[in-house]
Amino acid sequence: MASTDKPEDNKGFAEKNEASFPILSDPSKEMCEAYGVMSSWGFANRWTYYIDPEGIVVKIDKDVDPRTAGADLLADLQSLGVPPAN
């Protein structure tokens, strides 16, 4: 997960939501601009990039709904053949 928020904001978000994964902080928006997710309003779009172990983008989901994002992510990983976590 990546966010254009400051590291301390991401830390607070992760703690509040009991995230079990790191959140990349990109306040300069350099990485978000490189991936093309910045909107014309200056906000990052909620897109999911699926990157394989070789670093190749194998899928981009540009229709992310925060209400179903977890289930959608799992379904996409399964369709890409990613084995379930132990």
KOLGUVO-282418 format. One line per 2 residues: number of its first residue (from 1); their letters; for each residue x, y, z of C-alpha. Coordinates in steps of 0.05 Angstrom, whole numbers, plus 5000, padded with zeros to 4 digits. Each point is the difference from the previous one (the first is absolute). Layout:
<sites>
NUM	a	X:Y:Z; ...
</sites>
This chain:
<sites>
1	ma	5000:5000:5000; 5025:5070:4984
3	st	4974:5067:5021; 5019:5072:4986
5	dk	4992:5013:5075; 5059:5014:5046
7	pe	5032:4939:5036; 4971:5020:5067
9	dn	4930:5004:4971; 5009:4931:4968
11	kg	5025:4972:5066; 4938:5026:5036
13	fa	4955:4972:4946; 5035:4932:5004
15	ek	4994:4998:5076; 4927:5022:5000
17	ne	4982:4947:4948; 5046:4946:5028
19	as	5035:4993:4932; 5046:4940:4995
21	fp	5038:5028:4941; 5045:5060:4986
23	il	4972:5063:4970; 5047:5037:4953
25	sd	5000:5075:5011; 5008:5043:4937
27	ps	4987:5072:5022; 5041:5027:4941
29	ke	4952:4961:4954; 5060:4978:4958
31	mc	4983:4926:5000; 4925:5014:4990
33	ea	5016:5044:4940; 5046:4945:4971
35	yg	4943:4950:5005; 4951:5049:4970
37	vm	4951:5000:5058; 4997:5075:5012
39	ss	4934:5031:4982; 4994:5069:4969
41	wg	4977:5025:5069; 5067:4980:5032
43	fa	4974:4939:5037; 5023:4929:4988
45	nr	4947:4954:4970; 4984:4936:5036
47	wt	5031:4950:4952; 5029:4932:5015
49	yy	5062:4977:4964; 5017:4926:5000
51	id	5075:4991:4992; 5030:4930:4992
53	pe	5065:4977:5034; 5040:5022:4939
55	gi	4973:5071:5008; 4953:4997:4940
57	vv	4932:5034:5006; 4951:4943:4983
59	ki	4935:5036:5014; 4974:5069:5017
61	dk	4932:5008:5034; 4976:5071:4988
63	dv	4930:4987:5027; 5015:4993:5074
65	dp	4941:5004:5048; 5024:5009:5072
67	rt	4939:4962:5025; 5019:4937:4961
69	ag	5075:5011:4990; 5021:4942:5046
71	ad	4956:4948:4967; 5017:5027:4931
73	ll	5074:4996:5015; 4994:4928:5022
75	ad	4961:4981:4938; 5050:5034:4955
77	lq	5059:4965:5034; 4965:4934:4992
79	sl	4986:5013:4926; 5074:5016:4991
81	gv	5019:4933:5030; 5030:5027:5064
83	pp	4998:4945:5053; 4963:5017:5065
85	an	5042:5021:5060; 5013:4948:5053
</sites>
